[in-house]
Amino acid sequence: MKKSLILGAALLATTTLMAADGAALYKKCIACHGANAEKVALGKSEVIAGWDVAKLVESMKGYKAGTLNNHGMGAMMKGQMAPYSDEDIQAVAEYISNLK
């Protein structure tokens, strides 16, 4: 019984640690989009502050897939999104949607 509890606790801790951290993942975006997603990235993009989660996820997945090229930023954003998993994208989208 004790072994099961310890194993369960260890598994839960590992899963929690492996969960995507939207704030940490967003740090690489700050230079272009701003700490609160308030900047027009490279003088070309839309301000993404205020976007809802679904719109953010759709845009990030489009860039990752190479099917989105808003404001000529497709190639750059594809490279930025390439290492992000679907879980990462969801976490970043949730983080951005809550910025004020």
TORDREN-306917 format. One record per atom (N, C-alpha, C): residue number from 1; residue in one letter; atom name; x, y, z. Coordinates in pm, whole numbers, always signed. Example, Ala and Ser with C-alpha at 12.3 -4.5 7.8 and 13.67 -1.06 7.14 Angstrom:
// residues 2
   i aa at      X      Y      Z
   1  A  N  +1319   -569   +780
   1  A CA  +1230   -450   +780
   1  A  C  +1320   -330   +780
   2  S  N  +1285   -225   +708
   2  S CA  +1367   -106   +714
   2  S  C  +1290     +3   +787
***
This chain:
// residues 100
   i aa at      X      Y      Z
   1  M  N    +83   -120     +0
   1  M CA     +0     +0     +0
   1  M  C    +86   +125     +0
   2  K  N   +189   +128    +88
   2  K CA   +275   +246    +95
   2  K  C   +350   +266    -37
   3  K  N   +394   +155    -97
   3  K CA   +466   +166   -224
   3  K  C   +376   +226   -332
   4  S  N   +250   +190   -332
   4  S CA   +155   +244   -429
   4  S  C   +136   +393   -410
   5  L  N   +125   +437   -286
   5  L CA   +110   +579   -257
   5  L  C   +234   +657   -297
   6  I  N   +349   +604   -265
   6  I CA   +475   +672   -300
   6  I  C   +490   +679   -452
   7  L  N   +463   +569   -519
   7  L CA   +472   +566   -665
   7  L  C   +372   +663   -727
   8  G  N   +250   +666   -674
   8  G CA   +149   +758   -724
   8  G  C   +189   +902   -704
   9  A  N   +244   +935   -588
   9  A CA   +289  +1072   -559
   9  A  C   +404  +1111   -651
  10  A  N   +496  +1019   -673
  10  A CA   +610  +1047   -761
  10  A  C   +562  +1070   -904
  11  L  N   +468   +991   -950
  11  L CA   +414  +1006  -1084
  11  L  C   +341  +1140  -1099
  12  L  N   +264  +1177   -999
  12  L CA   +193  +1304  -1001
  12  L  C   +291  +1420  -1004
  13  A  N   +395  +1415   -924
  13  A CA   +496  +1521   -921
  13  A  C   +566  +1532  -1055
  14  T  N   +599  +1420  -1115
  14  T CA   +666  +1420  -1245
  14  T  C   +575  +1479  -1352
  15  T  N   +450  +1440  -1352
  15  T CA   +355  +1491  -1450
  15  T  C   +337  +1641  -1434
  16  T  N   +328  +1687  -1311
  16  T CA   +313  +1829  -1284
  16  T  C   +435  +1906  -1332
  17  L  N   +552  +1854  -1307
  17  L CA   +674  +1922  -1349
  17  L  C   +687  +1926  -1500
  18  M  N   +632  +1826  -1567
  18  M CA   +643  +1819  -1711
  18  M  C   +537  +1903  -1783
  19  A  N   +436  +1948  -1712
  19  A CA   +331  +2030  -1773
  19  A  C   +391  +2159  -1827
  20  A  N   +341  +2202  -1940
  20  A CA   +393  +2322  -2005
  20  A  C   +368  +2445  -1917
  21  D  N   +467  +2530  -1910
  21  D CA   +459  +2654  -1833
  21  D  C   +451  +2770  -1932
  22  G  N   +331  +2822  -1951
  22  G CA   +309  +2928  -2048
  22  G  C   +395  +3050  -2025
  23  A  N   +413  +3090  -1899
  23  A CA   +495  +3208  -1868
  23  A  C   +639  +3185  -1909
  24  A  N   +692  +3068  -1879
  24  A CA   +830  +3038  -1915
  24  A  C   +846  +3031  -2067
  25  L  N   +751  +2968  -2134
  25  L CA   +758  +2957  -2280
  25  L  C   +744  +3092  -2348
  26  Y  N   +667  +3182  -2290
  26  Y CA   +645  +3314  -2350
  26  Y  C   +768  +3403  -2341
  27  K  N   +862  +3372  -2255
  27  K CA   +980  +3457  -2238
  27  K  C  +1053  +3483  -2369
  28  K  N  +1057  +3386  -2459
  28  K CA  +1126  +3408  -2586
  28  K  C  +1047  +3498  -2681
  29  C  N   +922  +3524  -2649
  29  C CA   +835  +3608  -2731
  29  C  C   +841  +3756  -2691
  30  I  N   +888  +3782  -2570
  30  I CA   +884  +3916  -2512
  30  I  C   +959  +4018  -2597
  31  A  N  +1073  +3982  -2652
  31  A CA  +1153  +4078  -2728
  31  A  C  +1073  +4142  -2842
  32  C  N   +990  +4064  -2907
  32  C CA   +911  +4117  -3019
  32  C  C   +770  +4160  -2978
  33  H  N   +703  +4080  -2894
  33  H CA   +564  +4106  -2860
  33  H  C   +544  +4187  -2733
  34  G  N   +649  +4205  -2653
  34  G CA   +639  +4281  -2529
  34  G  C   +599  +4193  -2412
  35  A  N   +633  +4239  -2293
  35  A CA   +606  +4163  -2171
  35  A  C   +457  +4135  -2151
  36  N  N   +374  +4225  -2199
  36  N CA   +230  +4208  -2186
  36  N  C   +161  +4191  -2320
  37  A  N   +236  +4144  -2420
  37  A CA   +184  +4120  -2556
  37  A  C   +127  +4247  -2617
  38  E  N   +182  +4361  -2578
  38  E CA   +129  +4491  -2618
  38  E  C   +198  +4553  -2739
  39  K  N   +305  +4491  -2788
  39  K CA   +381  +4550  -2898
  39  K  C   +335  +4501  -3035
  40  V  N   +355  +4585  -3133
  40  V CA   +342  +4546  -3274
  40  V  C   +478  +4484  -3309
  41  A  N   +485  +4352  -3314
  41  A CA   +612  +4283  -3332
  41  A  C   +681  +4324  -3461
  42  L  N   +805  +4369  -3448
  42  L CA   +888  +4411  -3560
  42  L  C   +820  +4516  -3648
  43  G  N   +728  +4589  -3588
  43  G CA   +656  +4693  -3660
  43  G  C   +561  +4640  -3766
  44  K  N   +530  +4510  -3762
  44  K CA   +448  +4449  -3866
  44  K  C   +322  +4381  -3816
  45  S  N   +330  +4314  -3703
  45  S CA   +219  +4230  -3659
  45  S  C   +108  +4307  -3590
  46  E  N     +2  +4238  -3560
  46  E CA   -103  +4294  -3476
  46  E  C    -60  +4280  -3331
  47  V  N   -113  +4364  -3245
  47  V CA    -96  +4346  -3101
  47  V  C   -179  +4224  -3063
  48  I  N   -118  +4129  -2992
  48  I CA   -190  +4006  -2958
  48  I  C   -254  +4010  -2820
  49  A  N   -226  +4114  -2743
  49  A CA   -293  +4129  -2613
  49  A  C   -443  +4140  -2637
  50  G  N   -519  +4070  -2555
  50  G CA   -664  +4075  -2569
  50  G  C   -722  +3965  -2656
  51  W  N   -636  +3891  -2727
  51  W CA   -687  +3780  -2808
  51  W  C   -734  +3668  -2716
  52  D  N   -837  +3595  -2759
  52  D CA   -880  +3481  -2678
  52  D  C   -794  +3359  -2710
  53  V  N   -806  +3260  -2624
  53  V CA   -723  +3140  -2635
  53  V  C   -738  +3073  -2771
  54  A  N   -861  +3058  -2818
  54  A CA   -884  +2988  -2945
  54  A  C   -814  +3058  -3062
  55  K  N   -820  +3190  -3067
  55  K CA   -755  +3265  -3175
  55  K  C   -604  +3252  -3166
  56  L  N   -550  +3257  -3046
  56  L CA   -406  +3242  -3028
  56  L  C   -359  +3103  -3069
  57  V  N   -431  +3001  -3026
  57  V CA   -396  +2863  -3061
  57  V  C   -402  +2845  -3213
  58  E  N   -508  +2891  -3275
  58  E CA   -523  +2878  -3420
  58  E  C   -407  +2946  -3494
  59  S  N   -371  +3066  -3450
  59  S CA   -262  +3139  -3515
  59  S  C   -128  +3067  -3496
  60  M  N   -100  +3027  -3373
  60  M CA    +29  +2960  -3347
  60  M  C    +39  +2828  -3422
  61  K  N    -70  +2752  -3426
  61  K CA    -67  +2625  -3500
  61  K  C    -53  +2650  -3651
  62  G  N   -116  +2756  -3700
  62  G CA   -101  +2792  -3842
  62  G  C    +42  +2829  -3877
  63  Y  N   +104  +2907  -3790
  63  Y CA   +245  +2941  -3812
  63  Y  C   +331  +2816  -3807
  64  K  N   +308  +2731  -3708
  64  K CA   +388  +2609  -3693
  64  K  C   +375  +2520  -3817
  65  A  N   +255  +2510  -3871
  65  A CA   +231  +2426  -3988
  65  A  C   +280  +2490  -4118
  66  G  N   +309  +2620  -4111
  66  G CA   +353  +2690  -4232
  66  G  C   +239  +2734  -4321
  67  T  N   +118  +2732  -4267
  67  T CA     +0  +2769  -4346
  67  T  C    -47  +2912  -4320
  68  L  N    +19  +2981  -4229
  68  L CA    -18  +3118  -4196
  68  L  C   +100  +3210  -4223
  69  N  N    +74  +3322  -4288
  69  N CA   +181  +3417  -4319
  69  N  C   +131  +3561  -4302
  70  N  N    +68  +3587  -4188
  70  N CA    +18  +3722  -4163
  70  N  C   +132  +3822  -4158
  71  H  N   +114  +3931  -4229
  71  H CA   +210  +4042  -4230
  71  H  C   +350  +3999  -4272
  72  G  N   +360  +3892  -4352
  72  G CA   +488  +3843  -4399
  72  G  C   +575  +3780  -4292
  73  M  N   +514  +3741  -4180
  73  M CA   +590  +3687  -4068
  73  M  C   +587  +3533  -4061
  74  G  N   +535  +3469  -4164
  74  G CA   +519  +3324  -4162
  74  G  C   +646  +3246  -4139
  75  A  N   +752  +3277  -4214
  75  A CA   +877  +3201  -4200
  75  A  C   +940  +3222  -4063
  76  M  N   +940  +3346  -4017
  76  M CA  +1000  +3373  -3886
  76  M  C   +921  +3303  -3775
  77  M  N   +790  +3315  -3781
  77  M CA   +708  +3256  -3676
  77  M  C   +707  +3103  -3685
  78  K  N   +721  +3048  -3804
  78  K CA   +729  +2902  -3816
  78  K  C   +850  +2852  -3738
  79  G  N   +962  +2922  -3753
  79  G CA  +1081  +2884  -3678
  79  G  C  +1064  +2899  -3528
  80  Q  N   +993  +3003  -3487
  80  Q CA   +970  +3025  -3345
  80  Q  C   +878  +2919  -3286
  81  M  N   +781  +2875  -3364
  81  M CA   +682  +2780  -3314
  81  M  C   +726  +2634  -3329
  82  A  N   +826  +2608  -3412
  82  A CA   +868  +2471  -3441
  82  A  C   +891  +2384  -3317
  83  P  N   +959  +2434  -3214
  83  P CA   +984  +2346  -3100
  83  P  C   +864  +2329  -3006
  84  Y  N   +757  +2401  -3027
  84  Y CA   +643  +2397  -2936
  84  Y  C   +550  +2279  -2968
  85  S  N   +517  +2202  -2867
  85  S CA   +417  +2095  -2881
  85  S  C   +278  +2158  -2874
  86  D  N   +176  +2079  -2901
  86  D CA    +39  +2129  -2888
  86  D  C    +13  +2173  -2744
  87  E  N    +69  +2100  -2648
  87  E CA    +53  +2136  -2506
  87  E  C   +121  +2270  -2478
  88  D  N   +238  +2291  -2535
  88  D CA   +309  +2418  -2519
  88  D  C   +227  +2533  -2577
  89  I  N   +175  +2512  -2696
  89  I CA    +95  +2615  -2763
  89  I  C    -27  +2651  -2678
  90  Q  N    -94  +2551  -2624
  90  Q CA   -210  +2575  -2540
  90  Q  C   -170  +2655  -2415
  91  A  N    -59  +2618  -2354
  91  A CA    -14  +2687  -2232
  91  A  C    +23  +2832  -2261
  92  V  N    +92  +2857  -2371
  92  V CA   +129  +2994  -2408
  92  V  C     +4  +3075  -2440
  93  A  N    -89  +3016  -2513
  93  A CA   -213  +3085  -2547
  93  A  C   -290  +3124  -2422
  94  E  N   -299  +3033  -2328
  94  E CA   -369  +3063  -2203
  94  E  C   -298  +3175  -2127
  95  Y  N   -165  +3171  -2126
  95  Y CA    -88  +3274  -2058
  95  Y  C   -112  +3411  -2123
  96  I  N    -99  +3418  -2255
  96  I CA   -115  +3545  -2326
  96  I  C   -257  +3599  -2306
  97  S  N   -356  +3512  -2312
  97  S CA   -495  +3559  -2301
  97  S  C   -525  +3620  -2164
  98  N  N   -444  +3591  -2067
  98  N CA   -463  +3646  -1932
  98  N  C   -376  +3766  -1902
  99  L  N   -293  +3808  -1998
  99  L CA   -209  +3926  -1975
  99  L  C   -295  +4052  -1976
 100  K  N   -255  +4144  -1892
 100  K CA   -331  +4271  -1885
 100  K  C   -237  +4387  -1898
***
